[in-house]
């Protein structure tokens, strides 16, 4: 654990694996790390598949490294049987920053049951935070509510779009604007960029209310060439400054509350026993299928027995 | 409730709304419906955005109606801030089958917290089942684990792909083959169809084990023109026959166990109080952010207090 705090990549990797495996030692490790967390700026990056999240993350890592900052990257893969394909991108990144002792890159599958992502990702962020990272980039595929929730509880959330994929009106409708602290139109050398940027800016302007409120900037990037990545970094920095200590604390309190709630549910779920193993649950399922009871009544019976 | 069981579309719509709103009356309604469920063949349809799920569902409804069967359609929208767009498709469908008293079409948002989908969708299926539907089509966008789980617990699960989007090897890797009872290559008038079908069939053949086991068929469709939809329907029917009463019961027991487990967690979650409201949770979040405790210890404290 002390090796991880001194930044040993192997030690950090081992601790992230503990999180992924929900290892019994995790509780002790987290207790030991607790006093050493809070130093990292947690930046969430999200967007639909194909907008260039991996490439943008890699380019950001390069920029942070040029400043001499230690960077952690946590790429969360929702492991959908119907998407897949994050792994190749990960290997490409690995090779680019391999051997740099101040870059930790880790991809995590949010496999297993529902809610797996929501409790595991913040804990992996804690590990990278306690390992002395100045910045932790939390990259998630923005296709489900859960991924957006994770990104949305970062200190700063960057939402990536590509030209034509999300025009301003669509974005406004879909609630992107509420989640994004920084909007990026990547692949900005493609047709339709101007229109997408204009519409996003229009939507941001329409949504503005309070004086002094953060005005979500719209940044153009071509991550493959590095174009615009410095501007993106500046926008992220400005958002961090805008938050101040008070704003930062507010976000982190919300994140901590969600994290604790997630672990409470995880603990209670373990008590219930799970779909596969629990005899009482299986017996109640028989009653439900045979129409002798309904799922709510069965759930009430189980909850009463947990007492 | 009796109006819903007699098939009044308005009454059915009201009951599905109760489910969506998690209305207090839901428990009573579900208890009353329990003895009348189990008659419908629940068919899950899933696939990545853009493969043509809505069009295929509409075409299937037409075919079922030609047979004189009563059909319920439940389209679950994961309401990602980063996708959106299911609504238009829904309106198109509405217009095509509007006025047919034996077709219930309802789209449901899986909005709200994690796991919202997993408990609400099966209950909406129960409503349509108890309303006398012969078939309930449960359509989900296959982008997250939760959607796949829902589709995977249907009696018969249809996974849609489009040419080039998922070749056989990718599909095998991504775990599609384990979920799918029927594979559909939609948009089969496009280039690359033969290759995709061939690779999927190859992957299915490789994965086969036990004698007499179901061999997942690969069906070509052009849902926009109706081409292949009858073959798809036949494949779905054959799967239902293959399951038999015993196989069907096995799947339904698993589904019921998951449903009950989900409701138990929902009940326990309500006890915890939720992120926004609970004072005790907020106080623990302060301790976590200040590094005085870690999330696991905080969760343990809360669980102990739930006693």
HADDOCK unambig.tbl for C-alpha pairs under 7 A between the chains (distance, minus, plus):
assign (segid A and resid 27 and name CA) (segid B and resid 296 and name CA) 6.02 0.50 0.50
assign (segid A and resid 30 and name CA) (segid B and resid 294 and name CA) 6.02 0.50 0.50
assign (segid A and resid 31 and name CA) (segid B and resid 293 and name CA) 6.62 0.50 0.50
assign (segid A and resid 31 and name CA) (segid B and resid 294 and name CA) 5.24 0.50 0.50
assign (segid A and resid 34 and name CA) (segid B and resid 291 and name CA) 4.86 0.50 0.50
assign (segid A and resid 34 and name CA) (segid B and resid 292 and name CA) 6.96 0.50 0.50
assign (segid A and resid 34 and name CA) (segid B and resid 293 and name CA) 6.23 0.50 0.50
assign (segid A and resid 34 and name CA) (segid B and resid 294 and name CA) 5.37 0.50 0.50
assign (segid A and resid 35 and name CA) (segid B and resid 291 and name CA) 4.35 0.50 0.50
assign (segid A and resid 35 and name CA) (segid B and resid 292 and name CA) 6.55 0.50 0.50
assign (segid A and resid 37 and name CA) (segid B and resid 291 and name CA) 6.78 0.50 0.50
assign (segid A and resid 47 and name CA) (segid B and resid 82 and name CA) 6.66 0.50 0.50
assign (segid A and resid 48 and name CA) (segid B and resid 82 and name CA) 6.32 0.50 0.50
assign (segid A and resid 78 and name CA) (segid B and resid 144 and name CA) 6.42 0.50 0.50
assign (segid A and resid 78 and name CA) (segid B and resid 145 and name CA) 6.98 0.50 0.50
assign (segid A and resid 80 and name CA) (segid B and resid 143 and name CA) 5.91 0.50 0.50
assign (segid A and resid 80 and name CA) (segid B and resid 144 and name CA) 5.28 0.50 0.50
assign (segid A and resid 80 and name CA) (segid B and resid 145 and name CA) 5.48 0.50 0.50
assign (segid A and resid 81 and name CA) (segid B and resid 174 and name CA) 4.42 0.50 0.50
assign (segid A and resid 81 and name CA) (segid B and resid 175 and name CA) 4.91 0.50 0.50
assign (segid A and resid 81 and name CA) (segid B and resid 176 and name CA) 5.25 0.50 0.50
assign (segid A and resid 82 and name CA) (segid B and resid 47 and name CA) 6.59 0.50 0.50
assign (segid A and resid 82 and name CA) (segid B and resid 48 and name CA) 6.21 0.50 0.50
assign (segid A and resid 82 and name CA) (segid B and resid 142 and name CA) 6.04 0.50 0.50
assign (segid A and resid 82 and name CA) (segid B and resid 143 and name CA) 6.21 0.50 0.50
assign (segid A and resid 82 and name CA) (segid B and resid 174 and name CA) 6.33 0.50 0.50
assign (segid A and resid 82 and name CA) (segid B and resid 176 and name CA) 6.39 0.50 0.50
assign (segid A and resid 83 and name CA) (segid B and resid 143 and name CA) 6.60 0.50 0.50
assign (segid A and resid 84 and name CA) (segid B and resid 174 and name CA) 5.84 0.50 0.50
assign (segid A and resid 114 and name CA) (segid B and resid 115 and name CA) 6.22 0.50 0.50
assign (segid A and resid 114 and name CA) (segid B and resid 146 and name CA) 6.16 0.50 0.50
assign (segid A and resid 115 and name CA) (segid B and resid 114 and name CA) 6.18 0.50 0.50
assign (segid A and resid 142 and name CA) (segid B and resid 82 and name CA) 6.04 0.50 0.50
assign (segid A and resid 143 and name CA) (segid B and resid 80 and name CA) 5.94 0.50 0.50
assign (segid A and resid 143 and name CA) (segid B and resid 82 and name CA) 6.22 0.50 0.50
assign (segid A and resid 143 and name CA) (segid B and resid 83 and name CA) 6.62 0.50 0.50
assign (segid A and resid 143 and name CA) (segid B and resid 143 and name CA) 6.37 0.50 0.50
assign (segid A and resid 144 and name CA) (segid B and resid 78 and name CA) 6.42 0.50 0.50
assign (segid A and resid 144 and name CA) (segid B and resid 80 and name CA) 5.26 0.50 0.50
assign (segid A and resid 144 and name CA) (segid B and resid 144 and name CA) 6.06 0.50 0.50
assign (segid A and resid 145 and name CA) (segid B and resid 78 and name CA) 6.93 0.50 0.50
assign (segid A and resid 145 and name CA) (segid B and resid 80 and name CA) 5.41 0.50 0.50
assign (segid A and resid 146 and name CA) (segid B and resid 114 and name CA) 6.22 0.50 0.50
assign (segid A and resid 174 and name CA) (segid B and resid 81 and name CA) 4.41 0.50 0.50
assign (segid A and resid 174 and name CA) (segid B and resid 82 and name CA) 6.27 0.50 0.50
assign (segid A and resid 174 and name CA) (segid B and resid 83 and name CA) 6.96 0.50 0.50
assign (segid A and resid 174 and name CA) (segid B and resid 84 and name CA) 5.78 0.50 0.50
assign (segid A and resid 175 and name CA) (segid B and resid 81 and name CA) 4.89 0.50 0.50
assign (segid A and resid 176 and name CA) (segid B and resid 81 and name CA) 5.27 0.50 0.50
assign (segid A and resid 176 and name CA) (segid B and resid 82 and name CA) 6.32 0.50 0.50
assign (segid A and resid 252 and name CA) (segid B and resid 289 and name CA) 6.60 0.50 0.50
assign (segid A and resid 253 and name CA) (segid B and resid 285 and name CA) 5.51 0.50 0.50
assign (segid A and resid 253 and name CA) (segid B and resid 286 and name CA) 6.16 0.50 0.50
assign (segid A and resid 253 and name CA) (segid B and resid 289 and name CA) 6.32 0.50 0.50
assign (segid A and resid 256 and name CA) (segid B and resid 285 and name CA) 5.03 0.50 0.50
assign (segid A and resid 256 and name CA) (segid B and resid 288 and name CA) 6.45 0.50 0.50
assign (segid A and resid 256 and name CA) (segid B and resid 289 and name CA) 6.65 0.50 0.50
assign (segid A and resid 257 and name CA) (segid B and resid 275 and name CA) 5.76 0.50 0.50
assign (segid A and resid 257 and name CA) (segid B and resid 281 and name CA) 6.16 0.50 0.50
assign (segid A and resid 257 and name CA) (segid B and resid 282 and name CA) 6.19 0.50 0.50
assign (segid A and resid 257 and name CA) (segid B and resid 285 and name CA) 4.94 0.50 0.50
assign (segid A and resid 258 and name CA) (segid B and resid 275 and name CA) 5.82 0.50 0.50
assign (segid A and resid 259 and name CA) (segid B and resid 295 and name CA) 6.60 0.50 0.50
assign (segid A and resid 260 and name CA) (segid B and resid 295 and name CA) 5.19 0.50 0.50
assign (segid A and resid 260 and name CA) (segid B and resid 296 and name CA) 6.95 0.50 0.50
assign (segid A and resid 260 and name CA) (segid B and resid 298 and name CA) 6.38 0.50 0.50
assign (segid A and resid 260 and name CA) (segid B and resid 299 and name CA) 5.24 0.50 0.50
assign (segid A and resid 261 and name CA) (segid B and resid 275 and name CA) 6.93 0.50 0.50
assign (segid A and resid 261 and name CA) (segid B and resid 299 and name CA) 6.91 0.50 0.50
assign (segid A and resid 263 and name CA) (segid B and resid 296 and name CA) 6.56 0.50 0.50
assign (segid A and resid 263 and name CA) (segid B and resid 299 and name CA) 5.77 0.50 0.50
assign (segid A and resid 264 and name CA) (segid B and resid 299 and name CA) 4.92 0.50 0.50
assign (segid A and resid 264 and name CA) (segid B and resid 303 and name CA) 6.25 0.50 0.50
assign (segid A and resid 265 and name CA) (segid B and resid 265 and name CA) 6.89 0.50 0.50
assign (segid A and resid 265 and name CA) (segid B and resid 269 and name CA) 6.63 0.50 0.50
assign (segid A and resid 269 and name CA) (segid B and resid 265 and name CA) 6.62 0.50 0.50
assign (segid A and resid 275 and name CA) (segid B and resid 257 and name CA) 5.76 0.50 0.50
assign (segid A and resid 275 and name CA) (segid B and resid 258 and name CA) 5.78 0.50 0.50
assign (segid A and resid 275 and name CA) (segid B and resid 261 and name CA) 6.90 0.50 0.50
assign (segid A and resid 281 and name CA) (segid B and resid 257 and name CA) 6.15 0.50 0.50
assign (segid A and resid 282 and name CA) (segid B and resid 257 and name CA) 6.18 0.50 0.50
assign (segid A and resid 285 and name CA) (segid B and resid 253 and name CA) 5.51 0.50 0.50
assign (segid A and resid 285 and name CA) (segid B and resid 256 and name CA) 5.03 0.50 0.50
assign (segid A and resid 285 and name CA) (segid B and resid 257 and name CA) 4.94 0.50 0.50
assign (segid A and resid 286 and name CA) (segid B and resid 253 and name CA) 6.17 0.50 0.50
assign (segid A and resid 288 and name CA) (segid B and resid 256 and name CA) 6.44 0.50 0.50
assign (segid A and resid 289 and name CA) (segid B and resid 252 and name CA) 6.61 0.50 0.50
assign (segid A and resid 289 and name CA) (segid B and resid 253 and name CA) 6.32 0.50 0.50
assign (segid A and resid 289 and name CA) (segid B and resid 256 and name CA) 6.65 0.50 0.50
assign (segid A and resid 291 and name CA) (segid B and resid 34 and name CA) 4.84 0.50 0.50
assign (segid A and resid 291 and name CA) (segid B and resid 35 and name CA) 4.35 0.50 0.50
assign (segid A and resid 291 and name CA) (segid B and resid 37 and name CA) 6.79 0.50 0.50
assign (segid A and resid 292 and name CA) (segid B and resid 34 and name CA) 6.97 0.50 0.50
assign (segid A and resid 292 and name CA) (segid B and resid 35 and name CA) 6.55 0.50 0.50
assign (segid A and resid 293 and name CA) (segid B and resid 31 and name CA) 6.62 0.50 0.50
assign (segid A and resid 293 and name CA) (segid B and resid 34 and name CA) 6.25 0.50 0.50
assign (segid A and resid 294 and name CA) (segid B and resid 30 and name CA) 6.01 0.50 0.50
assign (segid A and resid 294 and name CA) (segid B and resid 31 and name CA) 5.24 0.50 0.50
assign (segid A and resid 294 and name CA) (segid B and resid 34 and name CA) 5.37 0.50 0.50
assign (segid A and resid 295 and name CA) (segid B and resid 259 and name CA) 6.59 0.50 0.50
assign (segid A and resid 295 and name CA) (segid B and resid 260 and name CA) 5.18 0.50 0.50
assign (segid A and resid 296 and name CA) (segid B and resid 27 and name CA) 6.07 0.50 0.50
assign (segid A and resid 296 and name CA) (segid B and resid 260 and name CA) 6.93 0.50 0.50
assign (segid A and resid 296 and name CA) (segid B and resid 263 and name CA) 6.55 0.50 0.50
assign (segid A and resid 298 and name CA) (segid B and resid 260 and name CA) 6.38 0.50 0.50
assign (segid A and resid 299 and name CA) (segid B and resid 260 and name CA) 5.25 0.50 0.50
assign (segid A and resid 299 and name CA) (segid B and resid 261 and name CA) 6.92 0.50 0.50
assign (segid A and resid 299 and name CA) (segid B and resid 263 and name CA) 5.78 0.50 0.50
assign (segid A and resid 299 and name CA) (segid B and resid 264 and name CA) 4.92 0.50 0.50
assign (segid A and resid 303 and name CA) (segid B and resid 264 and name CA) 6.23 0.50 0.50
assign (segid A and resid 307 and name CA) (segid B and resid 307 and name CA) 6.66 0.50 0.50
